Amino acid sequence: MQKNEQNQQNDIVKTELENGVRIISEKIPGVRSVSTGIWVGTGSRHEKEGWEGISHFIEHLMFKGTKNRSAVEIAEALDSVGGQLNAFTTKEYTCYYTKTLDEHFSLGLDVLSDMFFNSTFTEKAIEKERGVIEEEIKMYEDTPDDLIHDLFVQTAWPDHPLGKPILGTLKSLENIQRNDIIKYLQDTYIPSRLVIAIAGNLDHQEVQAKAAEIFGAMKPRQTDEKVTIPENIQAVSSNLTRDTGQVHICLGTGGLSQQDERIHTLYILNNVLGGGLSSRLVQSIREERGLAYSVFSYHSAFCDTGLFTFYAGTSPAKYEEVIHLLLKEVQDIVSKGITEKELNRAKEQIKGNLFLGLESVSSRMTRLGRNELCLNRIVPPSEIIERIFAVTLEDVKQLANDLFKEKHFTLSTIGPIDKPLDLQSFLSD
């Protein structure tokens, strides 16, 4: 039997098939589009040593031909009706998705399922796409303001799969062969890791029935994979010497998992520190001192852990001063907390960003897939706002102490400097 769940607003319906596949649809009145996503709970975190980048490699190969369509026919199928077809890979999941007019929903689902079940993974396609991804890696390595974030995660978690780049490396990519790809698909593209998320102008019964007919035929399979949590990061630093005009800086420490009850407090803490133009970091480092064009903070939340990171790009002569200022703002919040004005502004800003994002059917579909994979439930926007507005000044100060007081910071830099900064001396000031 399949299980059906429907929320109290009657706009979201979830069905769990006998084989473990979950189908979630959200009806959005007043739009003419539908976004459909196939979400697979596997990403770079689930890759064994030597196969780094295989999840992303497979994502590319899904577009290179099936038993029924050539690569060109896959591309033309959605283009011909003004639709969109794309995919992305993260550390914990992979998503293949379409966005079409409501009248072309069936076509979008047909193309996605054809790619998912019938991709041929020919040797010719593998070798060609290997070259494409090699160029993607080189392009990424030539972009220091992107590369710095990967260097930081590798420095924070050097011996854990979460610390490895999603694209893999030139060496690991060269090692991946067709039989490795087939084995990885068999082990990870299984019903219990699969979520079909659909949002837009739809009829629940129709879209659920079509998805169930296609994905219900999959045979249930289990995996013996054990996912480990990385150790707490330590006060370490790394540097990549490059002849660049700026020093790119990432400074950070351990954060919270998506399931942590304090995650809504962290949204506010991040917003106040570096989440927008009115944030402390932007005002202090950019507006008051003119030391950086780009400076911000962000939190990377995974299913069971997280990282809190600060970024800034500045001139080589000023990068130590910028690091001092980053640490100063952190310690100021640890000792004094934030103001009532900052708290209220952050709450309203987060509320506005959330509801503006909900006006996009693609964003709605993404919420469904990510929530179900990591939380095993769909969190209503009203619940998020309720929890955001329940956060107090003391909650923020306590969380800042929990995250930052022990000064377990990791630092990574890319630029025309010879060696990593002695972070211990900075932290002892």
KESE-588780 format. One record per residue (C-alpha): x, y, z; residue in three letters. Coordinates in pm, 1 decimal, decimal comma. Last residue first. Example, Ala and Ser with C-alpha at 12.3 -4.5 7.8 and 13.67 -1.06 7.14 Angstrom:
BEGIN
[[1367,0; -106,0; 714,0]; "SER"];
[[1230,0; -450,0; 780,0]; "ALA"];
***
This chain:
BEGIN
[[4520,5; 3915,2; 2079,3]; "ASP"];
[[4533,0; 3537,5; 2133,3]; "SER"];
[[4323,7; 3465,1; 1824,4]; "LEU"];
[[4556,3; 3659,7; 1601,4]; "PHE"];
[[4864,8; 3482,2; 1733,5]; "SER"];
[[4695,8; 3145,4; 1686,9]; "GLN"];
[[4607,8; 3227,7; 1326,1]; "LEU"];
[[4970,1; 3243,1; 1213,5]; "ASP"];
[[4885,8; 3344,9; 855,2]; "LEU"];
[[4945,5; 3085,8; 588,7]; "PRO"];
[[5253,7; 3134,6; 371,7]; "LYS"];
[[5393,6; 3334,4; 81,1]; "ASP"];
[[5128,2; 3594,3; 5,3]; "ILE"];
[[5007,6; 3690,0; -341,2]; "PRO"];
[[4655,7; 3550,2; -300,1]; "GLY"];
[[4432,2; 3274,4; -170,6]; "ILE"];
[[4355,3; 3251,5; 200,9]; "THR"];
[[4205,3; 2994,2; 435,4]; "SER"];
[[4138,6; 3033,0; 808,1]; "LEU"];
[[3980,8; 2783,1; 1049,0]; "THR"];
[[3846,8; 2910,9; 1377,3]; "PHE"];
[[3811,0; 2722,8; 1706,5]; "HIS"];
[[3791,0; 3045,8; 1906,0]; "LYS"];
[[3625,7; 2886,9; 2211,6]; "GLU"];
[[3379,2; 3177,1; 2226,6]; "LYS"];
[[3259,2; 3149,6; 1866,3]; "PHE"];
[[2982,2; 2893,6; 1822,4]; "LEU"];
[[2836,9; 2850,4; 2171,9]; "ASP"];
[[2899,0; 3214,7; 2262,4]; "ASN"];
[[2725,0; 3336,0; 1946,9]; "ALA"];
[[2440,1; 3093,7; 2027,2]; "LEU"];
[[2400,5; 3242,5; 2373,8]; "GLN"];
[[2400,8; 3598,5; 2240,8]; "LYS"];
[[2136,8; 3512,9; 1979,7]; "VAL"];
[[1908,4; 3336,7; 2229,0]; "ASP"];
[[1952,9; 3624,3; 2477,4]; "GLU"];
[[1826,8; 3874,6; 2220,8]; "LEU"];
[[1519,2; 3658,8; 2168,4]; "THR"];
[[1402,8; 3429,2; 1887,7]; "VAL"];
[[1024,3; 3375,5; 1878,4]; "ALA"];
[[991,8; 3577,0; 1557,0]; "PHE"];
[[1210,0; 3328,1; 1369,8]; "ILE"];
[[1017,3; 3031,8; 1511,3]; "ARG"];
[[682,6; 3170,9; 1398,1]; "GLU"];
[[829,9; 3263,8; 1060,5]; "ILE"];
[[955,7; 2908,9; 1004,0]; "ILE"];
[[624,1; 2759,3; 1115,7]; "GLU"];
[[428,9; 2986,7; 879,6]; "SER"];
[[658,1; 2886,7; 593,4]; "PRO"];
[[541,6; 2524,2; 642,8]; "PRO"];
[[822,5; 2270,7; 704,2]; "VAL"];
[[783,1; 1973,4; 471,0]; "ILE"];
[[891,2; 1650,5; 637,0]; "ARG"];
[[1170,3; 1393,4; 626,5]; "ASN"];
[[1413,1; 1662,6; 743,8]; "LEU"];
[[1703,6; 1617,1; 500,9]; "CYS"];
[[1545,9; 1459,0; 193,7]; "LEU"];
[[1193,3; 1591,0; 249,6]; "GLU"];
[[1297,7; 1947,2; 320,5]; "ASN"];
[[1536,3; 1958,8; 23,7]; "ARG"];
[[1284,4; 1826,4; -226,2]; "GLY"];
[[987,2; 2034,4; -115,7]; "LEU"];
[[1186,1; 2354,6; -79,7]; "ARG"];
[[1330,1; 2308,5; -428,9]; "THR"];
[[981,0; 2275,5; -576,6]; "MET"];
[[877,1; 2598,9; -407,2]; "ARG"];
[[1189,1; 2773,9; -537,4]; "SER"];
[[1110,5; 2655,1; -889,5]; "SER"];
[[750,4; 2774,5; -854,0]; "VAL"];
[[880,1; 3122,4; -768,0]; "SER"];
[[662,7; 3347,9; -548,0]; "GLU"];
[[788,6; 3155,5; -243,9]; "LEU"];
[[1120,3; 3336,2; -268,4]; "GLY"];
[[950,0; 3667,9; -195,2]; "LEU"];
[[795,9; 3505,9; 112,4]; "PHE"];
[[1128,0; 3388,2; 252,3]; "LEU"];
[[1324,4; 3702,7; 170,7]; "ASN"];
[[1061,4; 3921,8; 336,4]; "GLY"];
[[1050,3; 3711,0; 653,0]; "LYS"];
[[1429,5; 3705,0; 672,4]; "ILE"];
[[1441,1; 4084,6; 638,1]; "GLN"];
[[1166,9; 4133,5; 896,2]; "GLU"];
[[1342,9; 3915,1; 1150,6]; "LYS"];
[[1681,1; 4074,9; 1082,5]; "ALA"];
[[1538,8; 4425,6; 1131,7]; "ARG"];
[[1378,3; 4325,1; 1461,4]; "ASN"];
[[1699,3; 4176,0; 1598,7]; "LEU"];
[[1916,7; 4462,4; 1479,2]; "GLU"];
[[1687,5; 4716,4; 1645,2]; "LYS"];
[[1681,2; 4516,0; 1968,2]; "GLU"];
[[2060,3; 4524,3; 1969,9]; "THR"];
[[2302,4; 4235,2; 1933,3]; "ILE"];
[[2507,7; 4040,9; 2188,4]; "GLY"];
[[2759,7; 4217,3; 2411,8]; "LYS"];
[[3047,3; 3973,9; 2473,4]; "SER"];
[[2996,9; 3720,1; 2193,2]; "VAL"];
[[2862,1; 3989,1; 1959,3]; "ILE"];
[[3175,2; 4197,4; 2009,2]; "ASP"];
[[3391,2; 3888,2; 1970,6]; "GLN"];
[[3254,2; 3825,3; 1623,2]; "VAL"];
[[3287,7; 4187,9; 1516,1]; "GLU"];
[[3649,4; 4194,7; 1635,3]; "LYS"];
[[3730,7; 3866,5; 1460,6]; "LEU"];
[[3621,0; 4005,0; 1124,0]; "LEU"];
[[3804,3; 4331,8; 1196,6]; "LEU"];
[[4131,5; 4152,8; 1273,5]; "HIS"];
[[4091,7; 3948,3; 953,3]; "ILE"];
[[4043,7; 4273,7; 759,8]; "VAL"];
[[4357,8; 4422,6; 915,6]; "GLU"];
[[4555,7; 4114,9; 815,3]; "GLU"];
[[4425,2; 4148,2; 458,3]; "TYR"];
[[4520,0; 4514,7; 415,2]; "LYS"];
[[4851,0; 4512,0; 227,2]; "ALA"];
[[4742,3; 4218,2; 11,7]; "PRO"];
[[4431,7; 4412,1; -104,3]; "SER"];
[[4090,5; 4278,6; -3,0]; "THR"];
[[3838,1; 4002,4; -67,6]; "GLY"];
[[3621,2; 3901,7; 226,7]; "ALA"];
[[3437,6; 3587,1; 332,8]; "TYR"];
[[3304,7; 3473,3; 671,6]; "PHE"];
[[3194,7; 3114,6; 729,7]; "THR"];
[[2972,2; 2913,4; 963,2]; "PHE"];
[[2995,1; 2540,8; 892,8]; "LEU"];
[[2735,8; 2267,2; 952,2]; "GLY"];
[[2651,6; 1920,4; 1079,1]; "THR"];
[[2389,5; 1643,4; 1056,2]; "ASP"];
[[2177,4; 1704,7; 744,8]; "CYS"];
[[2404,2; 1978,6; 617,3]; "PHE"];
[[2383,5; 2350,8; 691,2]; "ALA"];
[[2634,6; 2584,4; 525,5]; "SER"];
[[2607,9; 2923,7; 696,3]; "HIS"];
[[2703,8; 3250,9; 534,1]; "TYR"];
[[2895,9; 3567,9; 607,1]; "SER"];
[[2968,8; 3865,0; 382,4]; "PHE"];
[[3235,7; 4093,0; 236,1]; "VAL"];
[[3271,5; 4198,1; -128,3]; "SER"];
[[3406,3; 4542,7; -216,6]; "TYR"];
[[3664,4; 4543,6; 58,1]; "ALA"];
[[3872,1; 4781,2; 272,1]; "LEU"];
[[3663,7; 5096,4; 227,9]; "GLY"];
[[3684,1; 5178,3; 598,9]; "ARG"];
[[3331,2; 5280,2; 704,5]; "GLU"];
[[3129,1; 5133,0; 415,4]; "GLU"];
[[3326,6; 4821,2; 333,8]; "ARG"];
[[3475,2; 4680,1; 655,4]; "ILE"];
[[3245,3; 4816,7; 926,4]; "SER"];
[[2915,8; 4857,1; 739,4]; "GLN"];
[[2953,3; 4537,4; 540,0]; "VAL"];
[[3062,8; 4338,1; 843,9]; "LEU"];
[[2789,0; 4473,5; 1068,9]; "ARG"];
[[2504,6; 4399,7; 831,4]; "SER"];
[[2305,8; 4677,3; 659,3]; "SER"];
[[2410,1; 4566,3; 309,9]; "LEU"];
[[2311,1; 4206,5; 379,8]; "GLY"];
[[2380,8; 3881,4; 563,5]; "GLY"];
[[2712,5; 3956,2; 729,1]; "GLY"];
[[2687,0; 3973,4; 1106,4]; "LEU"];
[[2323,3; 4066,9; 1159,8]; "VAL"];
[[2190,0; 3820,8; 901,6]; "ASN"];
[[2416,2; 3543,3; 1027,3]; "ASN"];
[[2293,3; 3584,4; 1384,3]; "LEU"];
[[1932,5; 3595,3; 1264,2]; "ILE"];
[[1955,5; 3275,9; 1059,4]; "TYR"];
[[2147,6; 3120,4; 1349,5]; "LEU"];
[[1850,6; 3175,2; 1579,1]; "THR"];
[[1639,4; 2985,5; 1326,8]; "HIS"];
[[1890,6; 2698,4; 1330,8]; "ILE"];
[[1871,6; 2665,8; 1708,8]; "ARG"];
[[1649,1; 2353,7; 1698,9]; "GLU"];
[[1920,8; 2169,8; 1505,3]; "ASP"];
[[1780,1; 1962,8; 1216,8]; "GLN"];
[[1954,8; 2154,0; 940,7]; "GLN"];
[[2283,6; 2098,6; 1121,5]; "SER"];
[[2458,2; 2379,6; 1305,4]; "LEU"];
[[2791,3; 2557,5; 1262,7]; "GLY"];
[[3159,6; 2480,1; 1313,2]; "GLY"];
[[3406,2; 2760,6; 1251,4]; "THR"];
[[3500,2; 3015,4; 992,8]; "GLY"];
[[3741,3; 3245,1; 814,7]; "LEU"];
[[3754,4; 3259,1; 436,2]; "CYS"];
[[3978,9; 3523,1; 282,6]; "ILE"];
[[4060,1; 3616,1; -76,9]; "HIS"];
[[4376,3; 3824,6; -102,7]; "VAL"];
[[4334,8; 4059,5; -394,5]; "GLN"];
[[4509,5; 4146,6; -720,4]; "GLY"];
[[4602,2; 3786,6; -784,5]; "THR"];
[[4936,9; 3615,5; -837,7]; "ASP"];
[[4842,0; 3302,8; -644,8]; "ARG"];
[[4981,7; 3142,2; -329,8]; "THR"];
[[4727,3; 2905,0; -179,2]; "LEU"];
[[4716,3; 2945,0; 196,4]; "ASN"];
[[4601,0; 2729,3; 486,3]; "SER"];
[[4511,1; 2787,5; 849,7]; "SER"];
[[4430,0; 2581,8; 1158,3]; "VAL"];
[[4239,4; 2656,2; 1477,4]; "ALA"];
[[4047,8; 2328,0; 1494,4]; "GLN"];
[[3734,2; 2187,6; 1329,2]; "ILE"];
[[3513,7; 1945,3; 1518,2]; "ASN"];
[[3529,8; 1596,7; 1369,0]; "GLU"];
[[3332,4; 1512,4; 1056,9]; "PRO"];
[[3005,3; 1315,0; 1089,6]; "ILE"];
[[3001,4; 969,9; 931,8]; "THR"];
[[2760,5; 825,0; 673,6]; "VAL"];
[[2749,1; 445,4; 677,6]; "LYS"];
[[2661,2; 281,2; 346,2]; "GLU"];
[[2492,6; -59,3; 376,5]; "ASP"];
[[2239,9; 25,4; 107,7]; "THR"];
[[1894,8; -118,5; 55,0]; "GLN"];
[[1699,8; -181,7; -261,4]; "ARG"];
[[1331,0; -153,7; -345,1]; "PRO"];
[[1245,5; -246,0; -704,9]; "LYS"];
[[1140,3; 45,8; -921,3]; "MET"];
[[796,7; 0,7; -1079,5]; "ALA"];
[[642,7; 270,0; -859,1]; "GLY"];
[[855,2; 534,2; -1030,0]; "PHE"];
[[660,1; 568,5; -1354,7]; "ILE"];
[[306,4; 487,0; -1239,6]; "GLU"];
[[355,8; 683,1; -917,3]; "ALA"];
[[466,5; 990,8; -1109,6]; "ALA"];
[[160,8; 980,1; -1333,9]; "LYS"];
[[-77,4; 917,6; -1042,7]; "ALA"];
[[71,7; 1196,0; -831,1]; "GLN"];
[[49,5; 1440,3; -1121,0]; "VAL"];
[[-316,7; 1362,2; -1192,4]; "GLU"];
[[-443,3; 1336,9; -834,9]; "GLN"];
[[-270,2; 1656,3; -727,4]; "HIS"];
[[-399,7; 1866,3; -1016,6]; "ASP"];
[[-137,8; 2121,9; -1105,6]; "LEU"];
[[-53,7; 2490,1; -1138,8]; "ASN"];
[[285,0; 2484,5; -969,0]; "GLY"];
[[506,1; 2250,3; -768,3]; "ALA"];
[[632,3; 1895,5; -820,8]; "ILE"];
[[888,6; 1708,4; -608,5]; "ALA"];
[[980,6; 1345,0; -676,6]; "ILE"];
[[1197,8; 1222,7; -387,7]; "VAL"];
[[1436,0; 926,7; -417,7]; "LEU"];
[[1674,3; 795,3; -154,6]; "ARG"];
[[1454,3; 502,7; -49,6]; "SER"];
[[1395,0; 422,6; -416,5]; "PRO"];
[[1762,6; 366,3; -506,9]; "ILE"];
[[2002,3; 577,0; -710,9]; "TYR"];
[[2283,6; 511,0; -460,0]; "THR"];
[[2420,4; 158,2; -496,4]; "ASP"];
[[2309,3; 78,8; -851,1]; "GLN"];
[[2414,6; 424,5; -973,5]; "LEU"];
[[2756,7; 388,9; -810,6]; "TYR"];
[[2808,1; 48,1; -974,9]; "LYS"];
[[2709,2; 181,0; -1318,9]; "ILE"];
[[2946,7; 476,8; -1283,1]; "ILE"];
[[3233,6; 257,9; -1165,5]; "ASP"];
[[3175,3; 23,7; -1463,7]; "ASN"];
[[3198,4; 325,3; -1695,5]; "ARG"];
[[3534,9; 441,4; -1562,0]; "GLN"];
[[3641,0; 700,7; -1304,6]; "ILE"];
[[4020,2; 728,0; -1271,9]; "ASN"];
[[4060,8; 1039,9; -1488,1]; "GLU"];
[[3807,3; 1225,3; -1276,5]; "LEU"];
[[3998,2; 1139,7; -959,7]; "SER"];
[[4319,6; 1292,2; -1098,9]; "LYS"];
[[4161,4; 1606,8; -1242,3]; "LEU"];
[[3987,1; 1656,1; -908,7]; "THR"];
[[3627,3; 1608,6; -795,0]; "GLY"];
[[3357,7; 1851,0; -904,4]; "LEU"];
[[3191,2; 1843,5; -562,3]; "ILE"];
[[3519,2; 1929,2; -391,2]; "PRO"];
[[3617,3; 1714,9; -86,8]; "LYS"];
[[3569,8; 1842,5; 268,6]; "GLY"];
[[3235,8; 1669,0; 311,3]; "LEU"];
[[3417,3; 1342,3; 228,1]; "PRO"];
[[3622,0; 1372,5; 551,4]; "HIS"];
[[3996,3; 1384,4; 611,2]; "ASP"];
[[4065,3; 1752,3; 546,8]; "PRO"];
[[3750,6; 1888,2; 716,5]; "TRP"];
[[3826,6; 2254,6; 797,0]; "ALA"];
[[4108,6; 2287,7; 543,3]; "THR"];
[[3905,3; 2116,4; 270,4]; "GLN"];
[[3608,5; 2340,9; 357,2]; "VAL"];
[[3828,3; 2650,4; 330,5]; "PHE"];
[[3986,6; 2545,4; 2,8]; "LEU"];
[[3640,3; 2488,1; -142,9]; "ASP"];
[[3531,7; 2838,1; -38,3]; "HIS"];
[[3852,4; 2993,1; -173,1]; "ILE"];
[[3790,0; 2843,5; -518,3]; "LEU"];
[[3494,1; 3071,9; -588,6]; "ASP"];
[[3668,9; 3405,8; -521,6]; "ASP"];
[[3981,3; 3250,3; -673,1]; "PRO"];
[[3831,4; 3186,6; -1018,2]; "THR"];
[[4103,2; 3012,5; -1222,4]; "ASP"];
[[4051,3; 2693,0; -1022,0]; "GLU"];
[[3685,9; 2697,9; -1127,4]; "TYR"];
[[3779,2; 2730,0; -1494,4]; "MET"];
[[4022,8; 2440,5; -1456,0]; "LYS"];
[[3754,2; 2226,8; -1292,3]; "ILE"];
[[3502,9; 2311,1; -1567,4]; "GLU"];
[[3766,8; 2230,4; -1829,9]; "GLU"];
[[3815,4; 1887,1; -1673,9]; "GLU"];
[[3436,0; 1858,8; -1664,2]; "ILE"];
[[3412,9; 1902,4; -2042,7]; "VAL"];
[[3696,5; 1657,5; -2106,1]; "GLY"];
[[3530,5; 1389,1; -1894,9]; "ARG"];
[[3213,3; 1469,4; -2088,7]; "GLU"];
[[3374,1; 1360,1; -2414,3]; "LYS"];
[[3521,0; 1045,7; -2261,4]; "GLU"];
[[3193,4; 946,7; -2098,7]; "ILE"];
[[2989,4; 1019,9; -2412,1]; "ALA"];
[[3213,0; 797,9; -2623,4]; "LYS"];
[[3209,6; 520,8; -2364,0]; "GLU"];
[[2829,4; 524,7; -2371,4]; "THR"];
[[2637,1; 614,5; -2058,6]; "PHE"];
[[2306,3; 482,9; -2199,2]; "THR"];
[[2053,0; 691,0; -2005,6]; "SER"];
[[1726,1; 497,4; -1984,3]; "ASN"];
[[1591,9; 523,2; -1629,1]; "PHE"];
[[1674,9; 876,2; -1514,3]; "PHE"];
[[1703,3; 1037,5; -1856,9]; "MET"];
[[1370,0; 887,4; -1965,4]; "ASP"];
[[1219,3; 988,2; -1630,7]; "SER"];
[[1323,4; 1349,9; -1681,5]; "LEU"];
[[1202,4; 1361,4; -2042,0]; "VAL"];
[[865,6; 1205,0; -1952,7]; "ASP"];
[[816,6; 1434,3; -1653,7]; "LEU"];
[[874,0; 1741,1; -1868,7]; "GLY"];
[[642,5; 1611,6; -2140,6]; "LEU"];
[[368,6; 1537,3; -1888,1]; "SER"];
[[394,1; 1888,2; -1742,2]; "PHE"];
[[350,6; 2049,3; -2084,4]; "HIS"];
[[4,5; 2201,0; -2025,1]; "GLU"];
[[126,1; 2351,6; -1696,5]; "ASP"];
[[386,0; 2557,7; -1881,1]; "LEU"];
[[728,7; 2418,0; -1816,9]; "THR"];
[[1005,7; 2407,7; -1557,5]; "LYS"];
[[1225,3; 2101,2; -1545,6]; "THR"];
[[1448,1; 1937,8; -1287,7]; "TYR"];
[[1728,6; 1693,9; -1213,2]; "TYR"];
[[1855,7; 1716,5; -853,9]; "CYS"];
[[2156,3; 1561,2; -680,7]; "THR"];
[[2199,7; 1537,2; -304,4]; "TYR"];
[[2438,5; 1564,1; -9,8]; "GLU"];
[[2749,7; 1753,4; -123,3]; "LYS"];
[[2564,1; 1925,7; -402,5]; "THR"];
[[2488,1; 1836,2; -764,8]; "THR"];
[[2278,0; 2036,7; -1008,8]; "PHE"];
[[2037,7; 1975,4; -1295,1]; "ALA"];
[[1869,1; 2148,7; -1588,7]; "ASN"];
[[1575,4; 2150,2; -1826,3]; "LEU"];
[[1374,3; 2463,0; -1901,8]; "GLN"];
[[1057,5; 2501,7; -2107,2]; "GLY"];
[[970,2; 2718,1; -2406,5]; "GLY"];
[[787,2; 2434,6; -2581,8]; "VAL"];
[[1061,8; 2347,5; -2830,6]; "SER"];
[[1332,7; 2408,3; -2571,5]; "ASP"];
[[1191,9; 2123,9; -2363,1]; "LEU"];
[[1231,1; 1847,1; -2621,1]; "ALA"];
[[1520,9; 2015,5; -2803,9]; "GLU"];
[[1780,0; 1944,3; -2535,4]; "ALA"];
[[1680,2; 1578,8; -2501,6]; "ILE"];
[[1666,2; 1547,1; -2881,0]; "GLU"];
[[2020,1; 1684,2; -2909,4]; "VAL"];
[[2152,1; 1436,4; -2652,1]; "ALA"];
[[1984,2; 1155,9; -2845,6]; "SER"];
[[1649,5; 1022,6; -2730,8]; "ARG"];
[[1487,9; 680,9; -2676,8]; "ASN"];
[[1763,8; 456,9; -2542,1]; "LYS"];
[[1902,7; 764,5; -2368,5]; "THR"];
[[2154,1; 1033,3; -2459,4]; "GLY"];
[[2404,1; 1278,1; -2315,8]; "LYS"];
[[2191,8; 1465,8; -2059,8]; "PHE"];
[[2228,3; 1203,1; -1783,4]; "MET"];
[[2604,8; 1218,9; -1840,4]; "LEU"];
[[2637,2; 1557,3; -1672,0]; "HIS"];
[[2465,5; 1442,1; -1350,7]; "GLU"];
[[2673,5; 1123,6; -1359,9]; "ILE"];
[[2996,3; 1327,0; -1352,8]; "PHE"];
[[2859,7; 1535,0; -1062,6]; "HIS"];
[[2802,1; 1220,9; -857,7]; "SER"];
[[3140,0; 1078,0; -967,7]; "ILE"];
[[3335,7; 1383,3; -848,3]; "GLY"];
[[3556,6; 1197,8; -600,6]; "GLU"];
[[3564,4; 830,0; -697,4]; "TRP"];
[[3916,0; 758,2; -568,0]; "GLY"];
[[3805,9; 753,1; -205,7]; "GLU"];
[[3438,3; 667,7; -176,7]; "LYS"];
[[3165,1; 908,9; -276,1]; "GLU"];
[[2871,3; 970,2; -43,0]; "HIS"];
[[2962,8; 1325,0; 57,3]; "ARG"];
[[2994,5; 1419,6; -309,8]; "SER"];
[[2622,9; 1375,2; -357,0]; "GLY"];
[[2345,9; 1125,5; -293,4]; "THR"];
[[1987,9; 1166,1; -179,2]; "GLY"];
[[1838,8; 1176,4; -527,6]; "VAL"];
[[1585,3; 1447,3; -612,2]; "TRP"];
[[1384,3; 1426,4; -933,9]; "ILE"];
[[1233,5; 1771,0; -982,0]; "GLY"];
[[924,9; 1908,4; -1153,5]; "THR"];
[[838,0; 2277,5; -1188,3]; "SER"];
[[493,4; 2365,2; -1319,6]; "VAL"];
[[388,2; 2692,1; -1481,3]; "SER"];
[[68,1; 2888,3; -1543,4]; "ARG"];
[[42,7; 3060,4; -1205,3]; "VAL"];
[[-255,8; 3187,7; -1005,0]; "GLY"];
[[-296,0; 2900,3; -763,4]; "PRO"];
[[10,4; 2707,0; -642,5]; "ILE"];
[[-58,3; 2336,5; -586,5]; "LYS"];
[[224,7; 2152,4; -414,3]; "GLU"];
[[313,4; 1794,2; -500,3]; "SER"];
[[529,8; 1546,6; -310,3]; "ILE"];
[[613,8; 1196,5; -431,2]; "ILE"];
[[828,1; 975,6; -205,6]; "ARG"];
[[985,5; 655,6; -337,9]; "VAL"];
[[1006,9; 386,4; -67,7]; "GLY"];
[[914,9; 75,7; -271,6]; "ASN"];
[[558,9; 75,0; -139,2]; "GLU"];
[[507,9; 433,2; -253,2]; "LEU"];
[[509,2; 730,0; -16,7]; "GLU"];
[[261,5; 998,6; -117,9]; "THR"];
[[278,5; 1361,0; -7,3]; "LYS"];
[[16,7; 1624,6; -87,6]; "VAL"];
[[68,2; 1998,1; -43,1]; "ILE"];
[[-198,5; 2265,6; -103,8]; "ASP"];
[[-472,7; 2126,2; 121,7]; "ASN"];
[[-405,1; 2402,5; 379,1]; "GLN"];
[[-411,5; 2139,6; 656,1]; "GLN"];
[[-143,9; 1928,8; 495,6]; "ASN"];
[[-214,7; 1610,5; 303,1]; "GLN"];
[[-46,7; 1275,9; 360,1]; "GLU"];
[[-83,2; 962,3; 150,2]; "ASN"];
[[70,0; 621,7; 218,7]; "LYS"];
[[104,6; 360,2; -51,5]; "GLN"];
[[0,0; 0,0; 0,0]; "MET"];
***
